[in-house]
Each structure stands twice: as structure tokens, then as C-alpha cells.
Amino acid sequence: MLTAFQISDKTDKDRIEVEELNKSLQLDRREIKNYLEYLSDKNLIILSTIGGPYLYGHVELTSDGIKRAKLIQKKRN
């Protein structure tokens, strides 16, 4: 979640390339797919494009996702 937040420049305006996201996370194909679907089910991201090596091409943070990422970041500081 925080990695996506950083890649998106902390906004919900940018699509996040799943391949770029997974370079930091280093999950296998099934793990990243399940993780993204979980975040989507929680309304924290939108699965905006399908395709590519990880099934989903791009995701976008929702406003709830931005709020959650900020809360997590605040707790870590």
C-alpha cells in the first residue's frame, strides 16, 4: 500500500504500473494478483487495466486508499 502511495506521488490521479509496483514488492504472480484483488475488495485501489505479466496492468489508489496509506505512514513515523 505504501509503495503504491509513493509511486503515485501521494495522489489518486495517477495510474500505477503493476510491474513497477512489484519490482519493490518482489511477489510472485499469484501473490501480487491476490494482494491487488484484496485491496480492490477493500475499496483501497481500482484495478484500472488488465494485461501484462501480473494479470493487471495498472491500478489506481482510491480516496480511501490514500487515507489508509497516510494513516499507516503516520503510525510508522
PDB file as gemmi writes it, atoms N, CA and C in Angstrom:
CRYST1    1.000    1.000    1.000  90.00  90.00  90.00 P 1                      
ATOM      1  N   MET A   1       0.820  -1.184   0.000  1.00  0.00           N  
ATOM      2  CA  MET A   1       0.000   0.000   0.000  1.00  0.00           C  
ATOM      3  C   MET A   1       0.869   1.255   0.000  1.00  0.00           C  
ATOM      4  N   LEU A   2       1.858   1.290   0.881  1.00  0.00           N  
ATOM      5  CA  LEU A   2       2.729   2.466   0.944  1.00  0.00           C  
ATOM      6  C   LEU A   2       3.573   2.613  -0.311  1.00  0.00           C  
ATOM      7  N   THR A   3       3.977   1.494  -0.895  1.00  0.00           N  
ATOM      8  CA  THR A   3       4.760   1.555  -2.125  1.00  0.00           C  
ATOM      9  C   THR A   3       3.931   2.172  -3.243  1.00  0.00           C  
ATOM     10  N   ALA A   4       2.692   1.756  -3.371  1.00  0.00           N  
ATOM     11  CA  ALA A   4       1.796   2.337  -4.375  1.00  0.00           C  
ATOM     12  C   ALA A   4       1.585   3.820  -4.105  1.00  0.00           C  
ATOM     13  N   PHE A   5       1.446   4.175  -2.855  1.00  0.00           N  
ATOM     14  CA  PHE A   5       1.267   5.566  -2.442  1.00  0.00           C  
ATOM     15  C   PHE A   5       2.462   6.417  -2.879  1.00  0.00           C  
ATOM     16  N   GLN A   6       3.664   5.894  -2.686  1.00  0.00           N  
ATOM     17  CA  GLN A   6       4.872   6.633  -3.072  1.00  0.00           C  
ATOM     18  C   GLN A   6       4.984   6.747  -4.596  1.00  0.00           C  
ATOM     19  N   ILE A   7       4.711   5.670  -5.307  1.00  0.00           N  
ATOM     20  CA  ILE A   7       4.800   5.683  -6.774  1.00  0.00           C  
ATOM     21  C   ILE A   7       3.798   6.663  -7.359  1.00  0.00           C  
ATOM     22  N   SER A   8       2.634   6.779  -6.753  1.00  0.00           N  
ATOM     23  CA  SER A   8       1.575   7.646  -7.290  1.00  0.00           C  
ATOM     24  C   SER A   8       1.757   9.107  -6.919  1.00  0.00           C  
ATOM     25  N   ASP A   9       2.891   9.435  -6.325  1.00  0.00           N  
ATOM     26  CA  ASP A   9       3.136  10.808  -5.852  1.00  0.00           C  
ATOM     27  C   ASP A   9       2.081  11.243  -4.845  1.00  0.00           C  
ATOM     28  N   LYS A  10       1.588  10.267  -4.078  1.00  0.00           N  
ATOM     29  CA  LYS A  10       0.648  10.503  -2.982  1.00  0.00           C  
ATOM     30  C   LYS A  10      -0.682  11.107  -3.430  1.00  0.00           C  
ATOM     31  N   THR A  11      -1.117  10.719  -4.630  1.00  0.00           N  
ATOM     32  CA  THR A  11      -2.399  11.201  -5.139  1.00  0.00           C  
ATOM     33  C   THR A  11      -3.194  10.041  -5.717  1.00  0.00           C  
ATOM     34  N   ASP A  12      -4.466  10.278  -5.982  1.00  0.00           N  
ATOM     35  CA  ASP A  12      -5.286   9.281  -6.657  1.00  0.00           C  
ATOM     36  C   ASP A  12      -5.433   9.603  -8.141  1.00  0.00           C  
ATOM     37  N   LYS A  13      -4.601  10.498  -8.649  1.00  0.00           N  
ATOM     38  CA  LYS A  13      -4.695  10.939 -10.034  1.00  0.00           C  
ATOM     39  C   LYS A  13      -3.913  10.059 -11.005  1.00  0.00           C  
ATOM     40  N   ASP A  14      -2.902   9.336 -10.514  1.00  0.00           N  
ATOM     41  CA  ASP A  14      -2.011   8.591 -11.392  1.00  0.00           C  
ATOM     42  C   ASP A  14      -2.293   7.100 -11.363  1.00  0.00           C  
ATOM     43  N   ARG A  15      -2.180   6.493 -12.545  1.00  0.00           N  
ATOM     44  CA  ARG A  15      -2.204   5.041 -12.622  1.00  0.00           C  
ATOM     45  C   ARG A  15      -0.842   4.525 -12.195  1.00  0.00           C  
ATOM     46  N   ILE A  16      -0.859   3.427 -11.499  1.00  0.00           N  
ATOM     47  CA  ILE A  16       0.380   2.819 -11.017  1.00  0.00           C  
ATOM     48  C   ILE A  16       0.590   1.542 -11.814  1.00  0.00           C  
ATOM     49  N   GLU A  17       1.734   1.441 -12.451  1.00  0.00           N  
ATOM     50  CA  GLU A  17       2.053   0.264 -13.234  1.00  0.00           C  
ATOM     51  C   GLU A  17       2.348  -0.900 -12.279  1.00  0.00           C  
ATOM     52  N   VAL A  18       1.620  -1.983 -12.435  1.00  0.00           N  
ATOM     53  CA  VAL A  18       1.763  -3.127 -11.533  1.00  0.00           C  
ATOM     54  C   VAL A  18       3.171  -3.706 -11.614  1.00  0.00           C  
ATOM     55  N   GLU A  19       3.748  -3.730 -12.799  1.00  0.00           N  
ATOM     56  CA  GLU A  19       5.111  -4.248 -12.943  1.00  0.00           C  
ATOM     57  C   GLU A  19       6.099  -3.412 -12.130  1.00  0.00           C  
ATOM     58  N   GLU A  20       5.950  -2.092 -12.168  1.00  0.00           N  
ATOM     59  CA  GLU A  20       6.808  -1.208 -11.373  1.00  0.00           C  
ATOM     60  C   GLU A  20       6.573  -1.420  -9.878  1.00  0.00           C  
ATOM     61  N   LEU A  21       5.324  -1.557  -9.497  1.00  0.00           N  
ATOM     62  CA  LEU A  21       4.977  -1.792  -8.097  1.00  0.00           C  
ATOM     63  C   LEU A  21       5.612  -3.092  -7.600  1.00  0.00           C  
ATOM     64  N   ASN A  22       5.540  -4.118  -8.418  1.00  0.00           N  
ATOM     65  CA  ASN A  22       6.052  -5.413  -7.983  1.00  0.00           C  
ATOM     66  C   ASN A  22       7.583  -5.479  -7.968  1.00  0.00           C  
ATOM     67  N   LYS A  23       8.261  -4.564  -8.632  1.00  0.00           N  
ATOM     68  CA  LYS A  23       9.724  -4.519  -8.529  1.00  0.00           C  
ATOM     69  C   LYS A  23      10.136  -4.275  -7.081  1.00  0.00           C  
ATOM     70  N   SER A  24       9.377  -3.460  -6.386  1.00  0.00           N  
ATOM     71  CA  SER A  24       9.660  -3.190  -4.970  1.00  0.00           C  
ATOM     72  C   SER A  24       9.173  -4.313  -4.067  1.00  0.00           C  
ATOM     73  N   LEU A  25       8.021  -4.871  -4.381  1.00  0.00           N  
ATOM     74  CA  LEU A  25       7.414  -5.874  -3.515  1.00  0.00           C  
ATOM     75  C   LEU A  25       8.008  -7.263  -3.715  1.00  0.00           C  
ATOM     76  N   GLN A  26       8.418  -7.567  -4.921  1.00  0.00           N  
ATOM     77  CA  GLN A  26       9.018  -8.855  -5.289  1.00  0.00           C  
ATOM     78  C   GLN A  26       8.129 -10.043  -4.909  1.00  0.00           C  
ATOM     79  N   LEU A  27       6.866  -9.940  -5.288  1.00  0.00           N  
ATOM     80  CA  LEU A  27       5.923 -11.035  -5.075  1.00  0.00           C  
ATOM     81  C   LEU A  27       5.842 -11.866  -6.347  1.00  0.00           C  
ATOM     82  N   ASP A  28       5.432 -13.120  -6.216  1.00  0.00           N  
ATOM     83  CA  ASP A  28       5.233 -13.897  -7.436  1.00  0.00           C  
ATOM     84  C   ASP A  28       3.890 -13.514  -8.045  1.00  0.00           C  
ATOM     85  N   ARG A  29       3.626 -14.023  -9.220  1.00  0.00           N  
ATOM     86  CA  ARG A  29       2.437 -13.625  -9.983  1.00  0.00           C  
ATOM     87  C   ARG A  29       1.149 -13.841  -9.188  1.00  0.00           C  
ATOM     88  N   ARG A  30       1.017 -14.987  -8.552  1.00  0.00           N  
ATOM     89  CA  ARG A  30      -0.198 -15.296  -7.797  1.00  0.00           C  
ATOM     90  C   ARG A  30      -0.329 -14.382  -6.572  1.00  0.00           C  
ATOM     91  N   GLU A  31       0.775 -14.132  -5.877  1.00  0.00           N  
ATOM     92  CA  GLU A  31       0.733 -13.286  -4.680  1.00  0.00           C  
ATOM     93  C   GLU A  31       0.310 -11.862  -5.018  1.00  0.00           C  
ATOM     94  N   ILE A  32       0.885 -11.286  -6.073  1.00  0.00           N  
ATOM     95  CA  ILE A  32       0.537  -9.899  -6.432  1.00  0.00           C  
ATOM     96  C   ILE A  32      -0.925  -9.823  -6.879  1.00  0.00           C  
ATOM     97  N   LYS A  33      -1.379 -10.814  -7.637  1.00  0.00           N  
ATOM     98  CA  LYS A  33      -2.777 -10.847  -8.073  1.00  0.00           C  
ATOM     99  C   LYS A  33      -3.706 -10.884  -6.865  1.00  0.00           C  
ATOM    100  N   ASN A  34      -3.435 -11.778  -5.921  1.00  0.00           N  
ATOM    101  CA  ASN A  34      -4.280 -11.897  -4.729  1.00  0.00           C  
ATOM    102  C   ASN A  34      -4.235 -10.632  -3.876  1.00  0.00           C  
ATOM    103  N   TYR A  35      -3.048 -10.056  -3.738  1.00  0.00           N  
ATOM    104  CA  TYR A  35      -2.896  -8.828  -2.954  1.00  0.00           C  
ATOM    105  C   TYR A  35      -3.697  -7.684  -3.577  1.00  0.00           C  
ATOM    106  N   LEU A  36      -3.595  -7.531  -4.891  1.00  0.00           N  
ATOM    107  CA  LEU A  36      -4.324  -6.454  -5.560  1.00  0.00           C  
ATOM    108  C   LEU A  36      -5.830  -6.672  -5.473  1.00  0.00           C  
ATOM    109  N   GLU A  37      -6.273  -7.903  -5.613  1.00  0.00           N  
ATOM    110  CA  GLU A  37      -7.702  -8.181  -5.503  1.00  0.00           C  
ATOM    111  C   GLU A  37      -8.210  -7.923  -4.086  1.00  0.00           C  
ATOM    112  N   TYR A  38      -7.396  -8.245  -3.092  1.00  0.00           N  
ATOM    113  CA  TYR A  38      -7.761  -7.949  -1.700  1.00  0.00           C  
ATOM    114  C   TYR A  38      -7.922  -6.440  -1.498  1.00  0.00           C  
ATOM    115  N   LEU A  39      -6.943  -5.663  -1.968  1.00  0.00           N  
ATOM    116  CA  LEU A  39      -7.019  -4.206  -1.831  1.00  0.00           C  
ATOM    117  C   LEU A  39      -8.211  -3.641  -2.587  1.00  0.00           C  
ATOM    118  N   SER A  40      -8.514  -4.219  -3.737  1.00  0.00           N  
ATOM    119  CA  SER A  40      -9.677  -3.785  -4.511  1.00  0.00           C  
ATOM    120  C   SER A  40     -10.969  -4.097  -3.763  1.00  0.00           C  
ATOM    121  N   ASP A  41     -11.063  -5.290  -3.177  1.00  0.00           N  
ATOM    122  CA  ASP A  41     -12.252  -5.659  -2.404  1.00  0.00           C  
ATOM    123  C   ASP A  41     -12.464  -4.735  -1.204  1.00  0.00           C  
ATOM    124  N   LYS A  42     -11.378  -4.207  -0.658  1.00  0.00           N  
ATOM    125  CA  LYS A  42     -11.448  -3.282   0.476  1.00  0.00           C  
ATOM    126  C   LYS A  42     -11.654  -1.835   0.024  1.00  0.00           C  
ATOM    127  N   ASN A  43     -11.813  -1.621  -1.299  1.00  0.00           N  
ATOM    128  CA  ASN A  43     -12.014  -0.305  -1.898  1.00  0.00           C  
ATOM    129  C   ASN A  43     -10.817   0.633  -1.654  1.00  0.00           C  
ATOM    130  N   LEU A  44      -9.611   0.068  -1.634  1.00  0.00           N  
ATOM    131  CA  LEU A  44      -8.406   0.876  -1.451  1.00  0.00           C  
ATOM    132  C   LEU A  44      -7.712   1.166  -2.774  1.00  0.00           C  
ATOM    133  N   ILE A  45      -7.967   0.322  -3.775  1.00  0.00           N  
ATOM    134  CA  ILE A  45      -7.446   0.550  -5.123  1.00  0.00           C  
ATOM    135  C   ILE A  45      -8.523   0.214  -6.142  1.00  0.00           C  
ATOM    136  N   ILE A  46      -8.299   0.695  -7.362  1.00  0.00           N  
ATOM    137  CA  ILE A  46      -9.127   0.336  -8.508  1.00  0.00           C  
ATOM    138  C   ILE A  46      -8.227  -0.416  -9.471  1.00  0.00           C  
ATOM    139  N   LEU A  47      -8.660  -1.571  -9.940  1.00  0.00           N  
ATOM    140  CA  LEU A  47      -7.925  -2.327 -10.940  1.00  0.00           C  
ATOM    141  C   LEU A  47      -8.289  -1.712 -12.284  1.00  0.00           C  
ATOM    142  N   SER A  48      -7.438  -0.803 -12.787  1.00  0.00           N  
ATOM    143  CA  SER A  48      -7.838   0.010 -13.932  1.00  0.00           C  
ATOM    144  C   SER A  48      -7.551  -0.602 -15.292  1.00  0.00           C  
ATOM    145  N   THR A  49      -6.531  -1.448 -15.420  1.00  0.00           N  
ATOM    146  CA  THR A  49      -6.299  -2.129 -16.696  1.00  0.00           C  
ATOM    147  C   THR A  49      -5.918  -3.574 -16.434  1.00  0.00           C  
ATOM    148  N   ILE A  50      -6.265  -4.408 -17.406  1.00  0.00           N  
ATOM    149  CA  ILE A  50      -5.945  -5.830 -17.321  1.00  0.00           C  
ATOM    150  C   ILE A  50      -4.924  -6.139 -18.405  1.00  0.00           C  
ATOM    151  N   GLY A  51      -3.968  -6.987 -18.066  1.00  0.00           N  
ATOM    152  CA  GLY A  51      -2.961  -7.405 -19.033  1.00  0.00           C  
ATOM    153  C   GLY A  51      -1.575  -7.276 -18.453  1.00  0.00           C  
ATOM    154  N   GLY A  52      -0.628  -7.857 -19.128  1.00  0.00           N  
ATOM    155  CA  GLY A  52       0.746  -7.803 -18.653  1.00  0.00           C  
ATOM    156  C   GLY A  52       1.114  -9.041 -17.859  1.00  0.00           C  
ATOM    157  N   PRO A  53       2.331  -9.102 -17.399  1.00  0.00           N  
ATOM    158  CA  PRO A  53       2.831 -10.313 -16.731  1.00  0.00           C  
ATOM    159  C   PRO A  53       2.176 -10.613 -15.388  1.00  0.00           C  
ATOM    160  N   TYR A  54       1.494  -9.657 -14.786  1.00  0.00           N  
ATOM    161  CA  TYR A  54       0.893  -9.854 -13.464  1.00  0.00           C  
ATOM    162  C   TYR A  54      -0.632  -9.832 -13.504  1.00  0.00           C  
ATOM    163  N   LEU A  55      -1.213 -10.100 -14.661  1.00  0.00           N  
ATOM    164  CA  LEU A  55      -2.648 -10.107 -14.928  1.00  0.00           C  
ATOM    165  C   LEU A  55      -3.223  -8.695 -14.985  1.00  0.00           C  
ATOM    166  N   TYR A  56      -2.910  -7.870 -13.993  1.00  0.00           N  
ATOM    167  CA  TYR A  56      -3.380  -6.482 -14.010  1.00  0.00           C  
ATOM    168  C   TYR A  56      -2.245  -5.585 -14.469  1.00  0.00           C  
ATOM    169  N   GLY A  57      -2.557  -4.641 -15.335  1.00  0.00           N  
ATOM    170  CA  GLY A  57      -1.529  -3.753 -15.870  1.00  0.00           C  
ATOM    171  C   GLY A  57      -1.321  -2.522 -15.003  1.00  0.00           C  
ATOM    172  N   HIS A  58      -2.432  -1.912 -14.584  1.00  0.00           N  
ATOM    173  CA  HIS A  58      -2.367  -0.684 -13.797  1.00  0.00           C  
ATOM    174  C   HIS A  58      -3.420  -0.710 -12.696  1.00  0.00           C  
ATOM    175  N   VAL A  59      -3.102  -0.035 -11.614  1.00  0.00           N  
ATOM    176  CA  VAL A  59      -4.058   0.175 -10.529  1.00  0.00           C  
ATOM    177  C   VAL A  59      -4.049   1.658 -10.179  1.00  0.00           C  
ATOM    178  N   GLU A  60      -5.080   2.086  -9.510  1.00  0.00           N  
ATOM    179  CA  GLU A  60      -5.166   3.461  -9.028  1.00  0.00           C  
ATOM    180  C   GLU A  60      -5.603   3.428  -7.571  1.00  0.00           C  
ATOM    181  N   LEU A  61      -5.042   4.286  -6.765  1.00  0.00           N  
ATOM    182  CA  LEU A  61      -5.474   4.402  -5.375  1.00  0.00           C  
ATOM    183  C   LEU A  61      -6.811   5.133  -5.320  1.00  0.00           C  
ATOM    184  N   THR A  62      -7.692   4.684  -4.462  1.00  0.00           N  
ATOM    185  CA  THR A  62      -8.945   5.399  -4.228  1.00  0.00           C  
ATOM    186  C   THR A  62      -8.699   6.450  -3.140  1.00  0.00           C  
ATOM    187  N   SER A  63      -9.671   7.282  -2.892  1.00  0.00           N  
ATOM    188  CA  SER A  63      -9.521   8.259  -1.812  1.00  0.00           C  
ATOM    189  C   SER A  63      -9.387   7.541  -0.469  1.00  0.00           C  
ATOM    190  N   ASP A  64     -10.099   6.419  -0.307  1.00  0.00           N  
ATOM    191  CA  ASP A  64      -9.936   5.618   0.910  1.00  0.00           C  
ATOM    192  C   ASP A  64      -8.528   5.032   0.997  1.00  0.00           C  
ATOM    193  N   GLY A  65      -7.988   4.635  -0.140  1.00  0.00           N  
ATOM    194  CA  GLY A  65      -6.628   4.104  -0.177  1.00  0.00           C  
ATOM    195  C   GLY A  65      -5.599   5.149   0.210  1.00  0.00           C  
ATOM    196  N   ILE A  66      -5.797   6.369  -0.245  1.00  0.00           N  
ATOM    197  CA  ILE A  66      -4.901   7.472   0.119  1.00  0.00           C  
ATOM    198  C   ILE A  66      -4.963   7.717   1.625  1.00  0.00           C  
ATOM    199  N   LYS A  67      -6.178   7.753   2.162  1.00  0.00           N  
ATOM    200  CA  LYS A  67      -6.346   7.973   3.602  1.00  0.00           C  
ATOM    201  C   LYS A  67      -5.670   6.869   4.405  1.00  0.00           C  
ATOM    202  N   ARG A  68      -5.862   5.624   3.980  1.00  0.00           N  
ATOM    203  CA  ARG A  68      -5.266   4.488   4.696  1.00  0.00           C  
ATOM    204  C   ARG A  68      -3.741   4.545   4.632  1.00  0.00           C  
ATOM    205  N   ALA A  69      -3.189   4.868   3.467  1.00  0.00           N  
ATOM    206  CA  ALA A  69      -1.735   4.960   3.325  1.00  0.00           C  
ATOM    207  C   ALA A  69      -1.174   6.067   4.211  1.00  0.00           C  
ATOM    208  N   LYS A  70      -1.856   7.198   4.275  1.00  0.00           N  
ATOM    209  CA  LYS A  70      -1.398   8.290   5.135  1.00  0.00           C  
ATOM    210  C   LYS A  70      -1.430   7.880   6.603  1.00  0.00           C  
ATOM    211  N   LEU A  71      -2.467   7.157   6.994  1.00  0.00           N  
ATOM    212  CA  LEU A  71      -2.584   6.680   8.369  1.00  0.00           C  
ATOM    213  C   LEU A  71      -1.449   5.704   8.703  1.00  0.00           C  
ATOM    214  N   ILE A  72      -1.172   4.784   7.810  1.00  0.00           N  
ATOM    215  CA  ILE A  72      -0.080   3.819   8.020  1.00  0.00           C  
ATOM    216  C   ILE A  72       1.252   4.546   8.117  1.00  0.00           C  
ATOM    217  N   GLN A  73       1.440   5.495   7.217  1.00  0.00           N  
ATOM    218  CA  GLN A  73       2.699   6.256   7.213  1.00  0.00           C  
ATOM    219  C   GLN A  73       2.858   7.043   8.506  1.00  0.00           C  
ATOM    220  N   LYS A  74       1.793   7.628   8.994  1.00  0.00           N  
ATOM    221  CA  LYS A  74       1.824   8.400  10.231  1.00  0.00           C  
ATOM    222  C   LYS A  74       2.184   7.509  11.424  1.00  0.00           C  
ATOM    223  N   LYS A  75       1.620   6.304  11.464  1.00  0.00           N  
ATOM    224  CA  LYS A  75       1.894   5.361  12.541  1.00  0.00           C  
ATOM    225  C   LYS A  75       3.349   4.910  12.530  1.00  0.00           C  
ATOM    226  N   ARG A  76       3.956   4.839  11.358  1.00  0.00           N  
ATOM    227  CA  ARG A  76       5.347   4.392  11.245  1.00  0.00           C  
ATOM    228  C   ARG A  76       6.334   5.478  11.653  1.00  0.00           C  
ATOM    229  N   ASN A  77       5.904   6.721  11.580  1.00  0.00           N  
ATOM    230  CA  ASN A  77       6.808   7.841  11.932  1.00  0.00           C  
ATOM    231  C   ASN A  77       6.697   8.139  13.361  1.00  0.00           C  
TER     232      ASN A  77                                                      
END                                                                             
